[in-house]
Amino acid sequence: MARLIKPLLFLLLIGVAGVIGFAYFGDISADQTENRVPVTLDGL
Protein backbone atom coordinates (compact mmCIF):
# COMPACT_ATOMS: atom_id res chain seq x y z
CA MET A 1 0.00 0.00 0.00
CA ALA A 2 2.90 2.34 0.75
CA ARG A 3 4.12 1.83 -2.82
CA LEU A 4 0.93 3.42 -4.06
CA ILE A 5 0.65 6.24 -1.53
CA LYS A 6 4.16 7.67 -1.96
CA PRO A 7 3.91 8.31 -5.74
CA LEU A 8 0.41 9.78 -5.31
CA LEU A 9 1.63 12.15 -2.60
CA PHE A 10 4.55 13.14 -4.82
CA LEU A 11 2.25 13.87 -7.76
CA LEU A 12 -0.10 15.80 -5.50
CA LEU A 13 2.79 17.90 -4.20
CA ILE A 14 4.02 18.62 -7.72
CA GLY A 15 0.48 19.57 -8.80
CA VAL A 16 -0.01 21.93 -5.86
CA ALA A 17 3.38 23.54 -6.51
CA GLY A 18 2.44 23.98 -10.18
CA VAL A 19 -0.88 25.64 -9.36
CA ILE A 20 0.76 27.98 -6.85
CA GLY A 21 3.52 28.83 -9.31
CA PHE A 22 1.02 29.57 -12.06
CA ALA A 23 -1.03 31.75 -9.69
CA TYR A 24 2.02 33.87 -8.88
CA PHE A 25 3.85 33.95 -12.20
CA GLY A 26 1.18 33.29 -14.84
CA ASP A 27 -0.05 36.36 -16.70
CA ILE A 28 -3.67 35.73 -17.62
CA SER A 29 -4.92 39.31 -17.42
CA ALA A 30 -6.94 40.54 -20.37
CA ASP A 31 -5.82 43.49 -22.47
CA GLN A 32 -7.97 46.52 -21.77
CA THR A 33 -9.69 48.11 -24.75
CA GLU A 34 -12.26 50.88 -25.00
CA ASN A 35 -15.52 49.95 -26.70
CA ARG A 36 -18.03 52.55 -27.88
CA VAL A 37 -21.45 51.37 -29.03
CA PRO A 38 -24.14 53.86 -30.14
CA VAL A 39 -27.46 53.36 -28.35
CA THR A 40 -30.83 54.54 -29.65
CA LEU A 41 -33.36 55.33 -26.92
CA ASP A 42 -37.06 55.19 -27.89
CA GLY A 43 -39.56 57.64 -26.42
CA LEU A 44 -37.27 60.58 -25.70
PDB file of all heavy atoms in Angstrom:
ATOM      1  N   MET A   1       0.823  -1.197   0.000  1.00  0.00           N
ATOM      2  CA  MET A   1       0.000   0.000   0.000  1.00  0.00           C
ATOM      3  C   MET A   1       0.871   1.266   0.000  1.00  0.00           C
ATOM      4  O   MET A   1       0.505   2.258  -0.594  1.00  0.00           O
ATOM      5  CB  MET A   1      -0.909  -0.032   1.231  1.00  0.00           C
ATOM      6  CG  MET A   1      -2.001   0.990   1.197  1.00  0.00           C
ATOM      7  SD  MET A   1      -3.159   0.595  -0.089  1.00  0.00           S
ATOM      8  CE  MET A   1      -4.381   1.808   0.216  1.00  0.00           C
ATOM      9  N   ALA A   2       1.997   1.187   0.704  1.00  0.00           N
ATOM     10  CA  ALA A   2       2.898   2.341   0.752  1.00  0.00           C
ATOM     11  C   ALA A   2       3.480   2.640  -0.620  1.00  0.00           C
ATOM     12  O   ALA A   2       3.810   3.788  -0.922  1.00  0.00           O
ATOM     13  CB  ALA A   2       4.010   2.105   1.759  1.00  0.00           C
ATOM     14  N   ARG A   3       3.623   1.613  -1.460  1.00  0.00           N
ATOM     15  CA  ARG A   3       4.124   1.830  -2.822  1.00  0.00           C
ATOM     16  C   ARG A   3       3.175   2.692  -3.634  1.00  0.00           C
ATOM     17  O   ARG A   3       3.593   3.398  -4.543  1.00  0.00           O
ATOM     18  CB  ARG A   3       4.313   0.500  -3.539  1.00  0.00           C
ATOM     19  CG  ARG A   3       5.457  -0.312  -3.051  1.00  0.00           C
ATOM     20  CD  ARG A   3       5.585  -1.541  -3.899  1.00  0.00           C
ATOM     21  NE  ARG A   3       6.594  -2.446  -3.375  1.00  0.00           N
ATOM     22  CZ  ARG A   3       6.878  -3.602  -3.911  1.00  0.00           C
ATOM     23  NH1 ARG A   3       6.212  -4.011  -4.979  1.00  0.00           N
ATOM     24  NH2 ARG A   3       7.801  -4.366  -3.398  1.00  0.00           N
ATOM     25  N   LEU A   4       1.922   2.644  -3.326  1.00  0.00           N
ATOM     26  CA  LEU A   4       0.930   3.422  -4.057  1.00  0.00           C
ATOM     27  C   LEU A   4       0.784   4.826  -3.483  1.00  0.00           C
ATOM     28  O   LEU A   4       0.597   5.790  -4.223  1.00  0.00           O
ATOM     29  CB  LEU A   4      -0.426   2.694  -4.020  1.00  0.00           C
ATOM     30  CG  LEU A   4      -1.567   3.323  -4.815  1.00  0.00           C
ATOM     31  CD1 LEU A   4      -1.217   3.362  -6.290  1.00  0.00           C
ATOM     32  CD2 LEU A   4      -2.841   2.540  -4.593  1.00  0.00           C
ATOM     33  N   ILE A   5       0.888   4.951  -2.183  1.00  0.00           N
ATOM     34  CA  ILE A   5       0.654   6.243  -1.527  1.00  0.00           C
ATOM     35  C   ILE A   5       1.792   7.224  -1.801  1.00  0.00           C
ATOM     36  O   ILE A   5       1.553   8.399  -2.060  1.00  0.00           O
ATOM     37  CB  ILE A   5       0.435   6.039  -0.011  1.00  0.00           C
ATOM     38  CG1 ILE A   5      -0.876   5.306   0.209  1.00  0.00           C
ATOM     39  CG2 ILE A   5       0.428   7.364   0.715  1.00  0.00           C
ATOM     40  CD1 ILE A   5      -1.153   4.934   1.645  1.00  0.00           C
ATOM     41  N   LYS A   6       3.031   6.766  -1.764  1.00  0.00           N
ATOM     42  CA  LYS A   6       4.163   7.666  -1.962  1.00  0.00           C
ATOM     43  C   LYS A   6       4.157   8.343  -3.335  1.00  0.00           C
ATOM     44  O   LYS A   6       4.316   9.567  -3.419  1.00  0.00           O
ATOM     45  CB  LYS A   6       5.480   6.929  -1.721  1.00  0.00           C
ATOM     46  CG  LYS A   6       5.759   6.671  -0.262  1.00  0.00           C
ATOM     47  CD  LYS A   6       7.107   6.003  -0.071  1.00  0.00           C
ATOM     48  CE  LYS A   6       7.358   5.705   1.393  1.00  0.00           C
ATOM     49  NZ  LYS A   6       8.672   5.065   1.593  1.00  0.00           N
ATOM     50  N   PRO A   7       3.965   7.623  -4.435  1.00  0.00           N
ATOM     51  CA  PRO A   7       3.906   8.314  -5.739  1.00  0.00           C
ATOM     52  C   PRO A   7       2.705   9.258  -5.853  1.00  0.00           C
ATOM     53  O   PRO A   7       2.810  10.324  -6.465  1.00  0.00           O
ATOM     54  CB  PRO A   7       3.800   7.188  -6.759  1.00  0.00           C
ATOM     55  CG  PRO A   7       4.340   5.989  -6.073  1.00  0.00           C
ATOM     56  CD  PRO A   7       4.001   6.171  -4.628  1.00  0.00           C
ATOM     57  N   LEU A   8       1.577   8.893  -5.254  1.00  0.00           N
ATOM     58  CA  LEU A   8       0.413   9.775  -5.309  1.00  0.00           C
ATOM     59  C   LEU A   8       0.660  11.062  -4.528  1.00  0.00           C
ATOM     60  O   LEU A   8       0.275  12.147  -4.968  1.00  0.00           O
ATOM     61  CB  LEU A   8      -0.829   9.057  -4.776  1.00  0.00           C
ATOM     62  CG  LEU A   8      -1.400   7.980  -5.696  1.00  0.00           C
ATOM     63  CD1 LEU A   8      -2.595   7.300  -5.025  1.00  0.00           C
ATOM     64  CD2 LEU A   8      -1.812   8.564  -7.027  1.00  0.00           C
ATOM     65  N   LEU A   9       1.294  10.951  -3.373  1.00  0.00           N
ATOM     66  CA  LEU A   9       1.627  12.153  -2.601  1.00  0.00           C
ATOM     67  C   LEU A   9       2.628  13.020  -3.353  1.00  0.00           C
ATOM     68  O   LEU A   9       2.530  14.252  -3.338  1.00  0.00           O
ATOM     69  CB  LEU A   9       2.173  11.765  -1.228  1.00  0.00           C
ATOM     70  CG  LEU A   9       1.154  11.242  -0.226  1.00  0.00           C
ATOM     71  CD1 LEU A   9       1.841  10.815   1.056  1.00  0.00           C
ATOM     72  CD2 LEU A   9       0.085  12.269   0.054  1.00  0.00           C
ATOM     73  N   PHE A  10       3.583  12.387  -4.022  1.00  0.00           N
ATOM     74  CA  PHE A  10       4.551  13.140  -4.821  1.00  0.00           C
ATOM     75  C   PHE A  10       3.856  13.891  -5.961  1.00  0.00           C
ATOM     76  O   PHE A  10       4.116  15.076  -6.186  1.00  0.00           O
ATOM     77  CB  PHE A  10       5.624  12.196  -5.369  1.00  0.00           C
ATOM     78  CG  PHE A  10       6.627  12.885  -6.242  1.00  0.00           C
ATOM     79  CD1 PHE A  10       7.583  13.714  -5.692  1.00  0.00           C
ATOM     80  CD2 PHE A  10       6.598  12.700  -7.613  1.00  0.00           C
ATOM     81  CE1 PHE A  10       8.508  14.354  -6.504  1.00  0.00           C
ATOM     82  CE2 PHE A  10       7.517  13.332  -8.427  1.00  0.00           C
ATOM     83  CZ  PHE A  10       8.473  14.162  -7.870  1.00  0.00           C
ATOM     84  N   LEU A  11       2.973  13.214  -6.670  1.00  0.00           N
ATOM     85  CA  LEU A  11       2.247  13.872  -7.761  1.00  0.00           C
ATOM     86  C   LEU A  11       1.345  14.980  -7.249  1.00  0.00           C
ATOM     87  O   LEU A  11       1.209  16.034  -7.886  1.00  0.00           O
ATOM     88  CB  LEU A  11       1.427  12.841  -8.544  1.00  0.00           C
ATOM     89  CG  LEU A  11       2.221  11.860  -9.399  1.00  0.00           C
ATOM     90  CD1 LEU A  11       1.283  10.836 -10.017  1.00  0.00           C
ATOM     91  CD2 LEU A  11       2.993  12.598 -10.471  1.00  0.00           C
ATOM     92  N   LEU A  12       0.736  14.770  -6.108  1.00  0.00           N
ATOM     93  CA  LEU A  12      -0.101  15.804  -5.498  1.00  0.00           C
ATOM     94  C   LEU A  12       0.734  17.019  -5.129  1.00  0.00           C
ATOM     95  O   LEU A  12       0.328  18.162  -5.378  1.00  0.00           O
ATOM     96  CB  LEU A  12      -0.812  15.242  -4.267  1.00  0.00           C
ATOM     97  CG  LEU A  12      -1.748  16.199  -3.536  1.00  0.00           C
ATOM     98  CD1 LEU A  12      -2.936  16.544  -4.417  1.00  0.00           C
ATOM     99  CD2 LEU A  12      -2.212  15.584  -2.241  1.00  0.00           C
ATOM    100  N   LEU A  13       1.902  16.801  -4.567  1.00  0.00           N
ATOM    101  CA  LEU A  13       2.794  17.900  -4.198  1.00  0.00           C
ATOM    102  C   LEU A  13       3.255  18.674  -5.426  1.00  0.00           C
ATOM    103  O   LEU A  13       3.270  19.909  -5.427  1.00  0.00           O
ATOM    104  CB  LEU A  13       3.994  17.351  -3.434  1.00  0.00           C
ATOM    105  CG  LEU A  13       5.003  18.377  -2.944  1.00  0.00           C
ATOM    106  CD1 LEU A  13       4.375  19.280  -1.902  1.00  0.00           C
ATOM    107  CD2 LEU A  13       6.215  17.675  -2.380  1.00  0.00           C
ATOM    108  N   ILE A  14       3.611  17.957  -6.481  1.00  0.00           N
ATOM    109  CA  ILE A  14       4.020  18.617  -7.723  1.00  0.00           C
ATOM    110  C   ILE A  14       2.856  19.417  -8.320  1.00  0.00           C
ATOM    111  O   ILE A  14       3.031  20.535  -8.808  1.00  0.00           O
ATOM    112  CB  ILE A  14       4.540  17.579  -8.738  1.00  0.00           C
ATOM    113  CG1 ILE A  14       5.821  16.940  -8.218  1.00  0.00           C
ATOM    114  CG2 ILE A  14       4.769  18.187 -10.107  1.00  0.00           C
ATOM    115  CD1 ILE A  14       6.969  17.902  -8.069  1.00  0.00           C
ATOM    116  N   GLY A  15       1.652  18.866  -8.277  1.00  0.00           N
ATOM    117  CA  GLY A  15       0.480  19.571  -8.799  1.00  0.00           C
ATOM    118  C   GLY A  15       0.172  20.834  -8.022  1.00  0.00           C
ATOM    119  O   GLY A  15      -0.113  21.880  -8.601  1.00  0.00           O
ATOM    120  N   VAL A  16       0.245  20.758  -6.703  1.00  0.00           N
ATOM    121  CA  VAL A  16      -0.010  21.934  -5.864  1.00  0.00           C
ATOM    122  C   VAL A  16       1.048  22.996  -6.122  1.00  0.00           C
ATOM    123  O   VAL A  16       0.738  24.187  -6.235  1.00  0.00           O
ATOM    124  CB  VAL A  16      -0.065  21.533  -4.373  1.00  0.00           C
ATOM    125  CG1 VAL A  16      -0.041  22.748  -3.476  1.00  0.00           C
ATOM    126  CG2 VAL A  16      -1.304  20.700  -4.101  1.00  0.00           C
ATOM    127  N   ALA A  17       2.308  22.589  -6.220  1.00  0.00           N
ATOM    128  CA  ALA A  17       3.382  23.542  -6.510  1.00  0.00           C
ATOM    129  C   ALA A  17       3.168  24.185  -7.886  1.00  0.00           C
ATOM    130  O   ALA A  17       3.412  25.387  -8.058  1.00  0.00           O
ATOM    131  CB  ALA A  17       4.733  22.846  -6.447  1.00  0.00           C
ATOM    132  N   GLY A  18       2.701  23.424  -8.851  1.00  0.00           N
ATOM    133  CA  GLY A  18       2.438  23.978 -10.176  1.00  0.00           C
ATOM    134  C   GLY A  18       1.307  24.992 -10.167  1.00  0.00           C
ATOM    135  O   GLY A  18       1.397  26.044 -10.802  1.00  0.00           O
ATOM    136  N   VAL A  19       0.257  24.704  -9.438  1.00  0.00           N
ATOM    137  CA  VAL A  19      -0.878  25.640  -9.355  1.00  0.00           C
ATOM    138  C   VAL A  19      -0.459  26.924  -8.650  1.00  0.00           C
ATOM    139  O   VAL A  19      -0.794  28.025  -9.085  1.00  0.00           O
ATOM    140  CB  VAL A  19      -2.079  24.971  -8.647  1.00  0.00           C
ATOM    141  CG1 VAL A  19      -3.133  25.987  -8.296  1.00  0.00           C
ATOM    142  CG2 VAL A  19      -2.656  23.879  -9.524  1.00  0.00           C
ATOM    143  N   ILE A  20       0.292  26.789  -7.571  1.00  0.00           N
ATOM    144  CA  ILE A  20       0.758  27.979  -6.850  1.00  0.00           C
ATOM    145  C   ILE A  20       1.710  28.788  -7.721  1.00  0.00           C
ATOM    146  O   ILE A  20       1.621  30.022  -7.772  1.00  0.00           O
ATOM    147  CB  ILE A  20       1.417  27.571  -5.519  1.00  0.00           C
ATOM    148  CG1 ILE A  20       0.353  27.032  -4.567  1.00  0.00           C
ATOM    149  CG2 ILE A  20       2.152  28.731  -4.892  1.00  0.00           C
ATOM    150  CD1 ILE A  20       0.909  26.425  -3.296  1.00  0.00           C
ATOM    151  N   GLY A  21       2.600  28.125  -8.419  1.00  0.00           N
ATOM    152  CA  GLY A  21       3.517  28.831  -9.309  1.00  0.00           C
ATOM    153  C   GLY A  21       2.793  29.548 -10.431  1.00  0.00           C
ATOM    154  O   GLY A  21       3.127  30.692 -10.770  1.00  0.00           O
ATOM    155  N   PHE A  22       1.785  28.922 -10.989  1.00  0.00           N
ATOM    156  CA  PHE A  22       1.024  29.573 -12.058  1.00  0.00           C
ATOM    157  C   PHE A  22       0.239  30.762 -11.520  1.00  0.00           C
ATOM    158  O   PHE A  22       0.107  31.782 -12.188  1.00  0.00           O
ATOM    159  CB  PHE A  22       0.072  28.575 -12.710  1.00  0.00           C
ATOM    160  CG  PHE A  22      -0.719  29.164 -13.839  1.00  0.00           C
ATOM    161  CD1 PHE A  22      -0.120  29.416 -15.050  1.00  0.00           C
ATOM    162  CD2 PHE A  22      -2.051  29.479 -13.677  1.00  0.00           C
ATOM    163  CE1 PHE A  22      -0.842  29.969 -16.097  1.00  0.00           C
ATOM    164  CE2 PHE A  22      -2.783  30.031 -14.714  1.00  0.00           C
ATOM    165  CZ  PHE A  22      -2.164  30.277 -15.923  1.00  0.00           C
ATOM    166  N   ALA A  23      -0.273  30.651 -10.284  1.00  0.00           N
ATOM    167  CA  ALA A  23      -1.028  31.750  -9.691  1.00  0.00           C
ATOM    168  C   ALA A  23      -0.132  32.973  -9.483  1.00  0.00           C
ATOM    169  O   ALA A  23      -0.584  34.110  -9.647  1.00  0.00           O
ATOM    170  CB  ALA A  23      -1.639  31.303  -8.375  1.00  0.00           C
ATOM    171  N   TYR A  24       1.123  32.753  -9.121  1.00  0.00           N
ATOM    172  CA  TYR A  24       2.019  33.875  -8.878  1.00  0.00           C
ATOM    173  C   TYR A  24       2.676  34.403 -10.143  1.00  0.00           C
ATOM    174  O   TYR A  24       2.855  35.604 -10.300  1.00  0.00           O
ATOM    175  CB  TYR A  24       3.111  33.476  -7.883  1.00  0.00           C
ATOM    176  CG  TYR A  24       2.646  33.514  -6.450  1.00  0.00           C
ATOM    177  CD1 TYR A  24       2.547  32.345  -5.709  1.00  0.00           C
ATOM    178  CD2 TYR A  24       2.303  34.712  -5.839  1.00  0.00           C
ATOM    179  CE1 TYR A  24       2.117  32.374  -4.401  1.00  0.00           C
ATOM    180  CE2 TYR A  24       1.865  34.747  -4.531  1.00  0.00           C
ATOM    181  CZ  TYR A  24       1.778  33.584  -3.815  1.00  0.00           C
ATOM    182  OH  TYR A  24       1.345  33.609  -2.529  1.00  0.00           O
ATOM    183  N   PHE A  25       3.043  33.536 -11.055  1.00  0.00           N
ATOM    184  CA  PHE A  25       3.847  33.951 -12.200  1.00  0.00           C
ATOM    185  C   PHE A  25       3.095  33.945 -13.524  1.00  0.00           C
ATOM    186  O   PHE A  25       3.591  34.493 -14.506  1.00  0.00           O
ATOM    187  CB  PHE A  25       5.089  33.058 -12.329  1.00  0.00           C
ATOM    188  CG  PHE A  25       5.959  33.083 -11.106  1.00  0.00           C
ATOM    189  CD1 PHE A  25       6.121  31.945 -10.345  1.00  0.00           C
ATOM    190  CD2 PHE A  25       6.587  34.245 -10.716  1.00  0.00           C
ATOM    191  CE1 PHE A  25       6.927  31.960  -9.216  1.00  0.00           C
ATOM    192  CE2 PHE A  25       7.384  34.284  -9.585  1.00  0.00           C
ATOM    193  CZ  PHE A  25       7.562  33.129  -8.836  1.00  0.00           C
ATOM    194  N   GLY A  26       1.926  33.340 -13.589  1.00  0.00           N
ATOM    195  CA  GLY A  26       1.178  33.287 -14.837  1.00  0.00           C
ATOM    196  C   GLY A  26       0.481  34.604 -15.107  1.00  0.00           C
ATOM    197  O   GLY A  26      -0.138  35.197 -14.237  1.00  0.00           O
ATOM    198  N   ASP A  27       0.598  35.096 -16.327  1.00  0.00           N
ATOM    199  CA  ASP A  27      -0.051  36.359 -16.700  1.00  0.00           C
ATOM    200  C   ASP A  27      -1.276  36.028 -17.532  1.00  0.00           C
ATOM    201  O   ASP A  27      -1.172  35.758 -18.726  1.00  0.00           O
ATOM    202  CB  ASP A  27       0.916  37.237 -17.488  1.00  0.00           C
ATOM    203  CG  ASP A  27       0.323  38.598 -17.797  1.00  0.00           C
ATOM    204  OD1 ASP A  27      -0.675  38.982 -17.153  1.00  0.00           O
ATOM    205  OD2 ASP A  27       0.849  39.284 -18.690  1.00  0.00           O
ATOM    206  N   ILE A  28      -2.435  36.049 -16.904  1.00  0.00           N
ATOM    207  CA  ILE A  28      -3.665  35.727 -17.619  1.00  0.00           C
ATOM    208  C   ILE A  28      -4.617  36.923 -17.647  1.00  0.00           C
ATOM    209  O   ILE A  28      -5.804  36.781 -17.870  1.00  0.00           O
ATOM    210  CB  ILE A  28      -4.365  34.499 -17.004  1.00  0.00           C
ATOM    211  CG1 ILE A  28      -4.666  34.720 -15.533  1.00  0.00           C
ATOM    212  CG2 ILE A  28      -3.547  33.244 -17.207  1.00  0.00           C
ATOM    213  CD1 ILE A  28      -5.541  33.645 -14.930  1.00  0.00           C
ATOM    214  N   SER A  29      -4.066  38.125 -17.406  1.00  0.00           N
ATOM    215  CA  SER A  29      -4.919  39.312 -17.420  1.00  0.00           C
ATOM    216  C   SER A  29      -5.273  39.673 -18.859  1.00  0.00           C
ATOM    217  O   SER A  29      -4.466  39.529 -19.778  1.00  0.00           O
ATOM    218  CB  SER A  29      -4.208  40.482 -16.739  1.00  0.00           C
ATOM    219  OG  SER A  29      -3.010  40.783 -17.408  1.00  0.00           O
ATOM    220  N   ALA A  30      -6.471  40.162 -19.042  1.00  0.00           N
ATOM    221  CA  ALA A  30      -6.942  40.541 -20.368  1.00  0.00           C
ATOM    222  C   ALA A  30      -6.438  41.938 -20.728  1.00  0.00           C
ATOM    223  O   ALA A  30      -6.268  42.795 -19.864  1.00  0.00           O
ATOM    224  CB  ALA A  30      -8.464  40.515 -20.415  1.00  0.00           C
ATOM    225  N   ASP A  31      -6.198  42.159 -22.010  1.00  0.00           N
ATOM    226  CA  ASP A  31      -5.824  43.491 -22.473  1.00  0.00           C
ATOM    227  C   ASP A  31      -7.042  44.394 -22.411  1.00  0.00           C
ATOM    228  O   ASP A  31      -8.136  44.021 -22.850  1.00  0.00           O
ATOM    229  CB  ASP A  31      -5.296  43.426 -23.901  1.00  0.00           C
ATOM    230  CG  ASP A  31      -4.006  42.638 -24.000  1.00  0.00           C
ATOM    231  OD1 ASP A  31      -3.270  42.584 -22.994  1.00  0.00           O
ATOM    232  OD2 ASP A  31      -3.752  42.069 -25.077  1.00  0.00           O
ATOM    233  N   GLN A  32      -6.848  45.599 -21.894  1.00  0.00           N
ATOM    234  CA  GLN A  32      -7.969  46.522 -21.770  1.00  0.00           C
ATOM    235  C   GLN A  32      -8.139  47.303 -23.064  1.00  0.00           C
ATOM    236  O   GLN A  32      -7.179  47.844 -23.599  1.00  0.00           O
ATOM    237  CB  GLN A  32      -7.741  47.483 -20.607  1.00  0.00           C
ATOM    238  CG  GLN A  32      -7.743  46.804 -19.266  1.00  0.00           C
ATOM    239  CD  GLN A  32      -7.594  47.783 -18.128  1.00  0.00           C
ATOM    240  OE1 GLN A  32      -7.411  48.975 -18.348  1.00  0.00           O
ATOM    241  NE2 GLN A  32      -7.673  47.295 -16.912  1.00  0.00           N
ATOM    242  N   THR A  33      -9.374  47.335 -23.559  1.00  0.00           N
ATOM    243  CA  THR A  33      -9.693  48.113 -24.750  1.00  0.00           C
ATOM    244  C   THR A  33     -10.959  48.914 -24.481  1.00  0.00           C
ATOM    245  O   THR A  33     -11.809  48.525 -23.674  1.00  0.00           O
ATOM    246  CB  THR A  33      -9.938  47.205 -25.969  1.00  0.00           C
ATOM    247  OG1 THR A  33     -11.006  46.307 -25.667  1.00  0.00           O
ATOM    248  CG2 THR A  33      -8.697  46.398 -26.316  1.00  0.00           C
ATOM    249  N   GLU A  34     -11.079  50.035 -25.154  1.00  0.00           N
ATOM    250  CA  GLU A  34     -12.258  50.876 -25.001  1.00  0.00           C
ATOM    251  C   GLU A  34     -13.243  50.535 -26.115  1.00  0.00           C
ATOM    252  O   GLU A  34     -12.887  50.523 -27.297  1.00  0.00           O
ATOM    253  CB  GLU A  34     -11.868  52.349 -25.094  1.00  0.00           C
ATOM    254  CG  GLU A  34     -13.033  53.284 -24.917  1.00  0.00           C
ATOM    255  CD  GLU A  34     -12.618  54.745 -24.950  1.00  0.00           C
ATOM    256  OE1 GLU A  34     -11.417  55.019 -24.771  1.00  0.00           O
ATOM    257  OE2 GLU A  34     -13.495  55.598 -25.171  1.00  0.00           O
ATOM    258  N   ASN A  35     -14.484  50.271 -25.738  1.00  0.00           N
ATOM    259  CA  ASN A  35     -15.525  49.951 -26.705  1.00  0.00           C
ATOM    260  C   ASN A  35     -16.608  51.024 -26.650  1.00  0.00           C
ATOM    261  O   ASN A  35     -17.113  51.336 -25.568  1.00  0.00           O
ATOM    262  CB  ASN A  35     -16.156  48.585 -26.400  1.00  0.00           C
ATOM    263  CG  ASN A  35     -15.172  47.457 -26.535  1.00  0.00           C
ATOM    264  OD1 ASN A  35     -14.281  47.517 -27.373  1.00  0.00           O
ATOM    265  ND2 ASN A  35     -15.312  46.444 -25.727  1.00  0.00           N
ATOM    266  N   ARG A  36     -16.944  51.571 -27.798  1.00  0.00           N
ATOM    267  CA  ARG A  36     -18.030  52.551 -27.885  1.00  0.00           C
ATOM    268  C   ARG A  36     -19.110  51.999 -28.805  1.00  0.00           C
ATOM    269  O   ARG A  36     -18.821  51.667 -29.949  1.00  0.00           O
ATOM    270  CB  ARG A  36     -17.516  53.890 -28.425  1.00  0.00           C
ATOM    271  CG  ARG A  36     -16.571  54.577 -27.481  1.00  0.00           C
ATOM    272  CD  ARG A  36     -16.095  55.874 -28.080  1.00  0.00           C
ATOM    273  NE  ARG A  36     -15.144  56.511 -27.195  1.00  0.00           N
ATOM    274  CZ  ARG A  36     -15.374  57.668 -26.584  1.00  0.00           C
ATOM    275  NH1 ARG A  36     -16.505  58.313 -26.797  1.00  0.00           N
ATOM    276  NH2 ARG A  36     -14.452  58.175 -25.796  1.00  0.00           N
ATOM    277  N   VAL A  37     -20.326  51.906 -28.265  1.00  0.00           N
ATOM    278  CA  VAL A  37     -21.445  51.374 -29.032  1.00  0.00           C
ATOM    279  C   VAL A  37     -22.565  52.405 -28.985  1.00  0.00           C
ATOM    280  O   VAL A  37     -23.019  52.789 -27.908  1.00  0.00           O
ATOM    281  CB  VAL A  37     -21.935  50.040 -28.441  1.00  0.00           C
ATOM    282  CG1 VAL A  37     -23.128  49.508 -29.237  1.00  0.00           C
ATOM    283  CG2 VAL A  37     -20.814  49.027 -28.398  1.00  0.00           C
ATOM    284  N   PRO A  38     -23.030  52.891 -30.146  1.00  0.00           N
ATOM    285  CA  PRO A  38     -24.138  53.857 -30.145  1.00  0.00           C
ATOM    286  C   PRO A  38     -25.446  53.171 -29.703  1.00  0.00           C
ATOM    287  O   PRO A  38     -25.732  52.050 -30.097  1.00  0.00           O
ATOM    288  CB  PRO A  38     -24.225  54.332 -31.587  1.00  0.00           C
ATOM    289  CG  PRO A  38     -23.550  53.274 -32.383  1.00  0.00           C
ATOM    290  CD  PRO A  38     -22.536  52.635 -31.492  1.00  0.00           C
ATOM    291  N   VAL A  39     -26.210  53.896 -28.875  1.00  0.00           N
ATOM    292  CA  VAL A  39     -27.456  53.359 -28.348  1.00  0.00           C
ATOM    293  C   VAL A  39     -28.582  54.301 -28.745  1.00  0.00           C
ATOM    294  O   VAL A  39     -28.500  55.509 -28.544  1.00  0.00           O
ATOM    295  CB  VAL A  39     -27.400  53.223 -26.816  1.00  0.00           C
ATOM    296  CG1 VAL A  39     -28.729  52.759 -26.258  1.00  0.00           C
ATOM    297  CG2 VAL A  39     -26.280  52.277 -26.418  1.00  0.00           C
ATOM    298  N   THR A  40     -29.660  53.745 -29.298  1.00  0.00           N
ATOM    299  CA  THR A  40     -30.830  54.544 -29.654  1.00  0.00           C
ATOM    300  C   THR A  40     -31.908  54.325 -28.593  1.00  0.00           C
ATOM    301  O   THR A  40     -32.325  53.184 -28.350  1.00  0.00           O
ATOM    302  CB  THR A  40     -31.377  54.107 -31.031  1.00  0.00           C
ATOM    303  OG1 THR A  40     -30.329  54.231 -31.993  1.00  0.00           O
ATOM    304  CG2 THR A  40     -32.565  54.955 -31.429  1.00  0.00           C
ATOM    305  N   LEU A  41     -32.346  55.424 -27.957  1.00  0.00           N
ATOM    306  CA  LEU A  41     -33.360  55.334 -26.916  1.00  0.00           C
ATOM    307  C   LEU A  41     -34.703  55.747 -27.513  1.00  0.00           C
ATOM    308  O   LEU A  41     -34.840  56.820 -28.095  1.00  0.00           O
ATOM    309  CB  LEU A  41     -33.015  56.252 -25.739  1.00  0.00           C
ATOM    310  CG  LEU A  41     -31.691  55.947 -25.037  1.00  0.00           C
ATOM    311  CD1 LEU A  41     -31.424  56.986 -23.965  1.00  0.00           C
ATOM    312  CD2 LEU A  41     -31.721  54.575 -24.441  1.00  0.00           C
ATOM    313  N   ASP A  42     -35.726  54.886 -27.383  1.00  0.00           N
ATOM    314  CA  ASP A  42     -37.057  55.185 -27.886  1.00  0.00           C
ATOM    315  C   ASP A  42     -37.836  55.973 -26.835  1.00  0.00           C
ATOM    316  O   ASP A  42     -37.744  55.721 -25.644  1.00  0.00           O
ATOM    317  CB  ASP A  42     -37.808  53.883 -28.203  1.00  0.00           C
ATOM    318  CG  ASP A  42     -37.144  53.131 -29.349  1.00  0.00           C
ATOM    319  OD1 ASP A  42     -36.538  53.782 -30.208  1.00  0.00           O
ATOM    320  OD2 ASP A  42     -37.240  51.886 -29.359  1.00  0.00           O
ATOM    321  N   GLY A  43     -38.657  56.932 -27.292  1.00  0.00           N
ATOM    322  CA  GLY A  43     -39.560  57.643 -26.419  1.00  0.00           C
ATOM    323  C   GLY A  43     -38.983  58.913 -25.810  1.00  0.00           C
ATOM    324  O   GLY A  43     -39.603  59.516 -24.946  1.00  0.00           O
ATOM    325  N   LEU A  44     -37.814  59.336 -26.251  1.00  0.00           N
ATOM    326  CA  LEU A  44     -37.270  60.577 -25.701  1.00  0.00           C
ATOM    327  C   LEU A  44     -37.208  61.646 -26.737  1.00  0.00           C
ATOM    328  O   LEU A  44     -36.849  61.635 -27.781  1.00  0.00           O
ATOM    329  CB  LEU A  44     -35.883  60.347 -25.092  1.00  0.00           C
ATOM    330  CG  LEU A  44     -35.850  59.487 -23.858  1.00  0.00           C
ATOM    331  CD1 LEU A  44     -34.407  59.299 -23.388  1.00  0.00           C
ATOM    332  CD2 LEU A  44     -36.651  60.103 -22.721  1.00  0.00           C
TER     333      LEU A  44
END
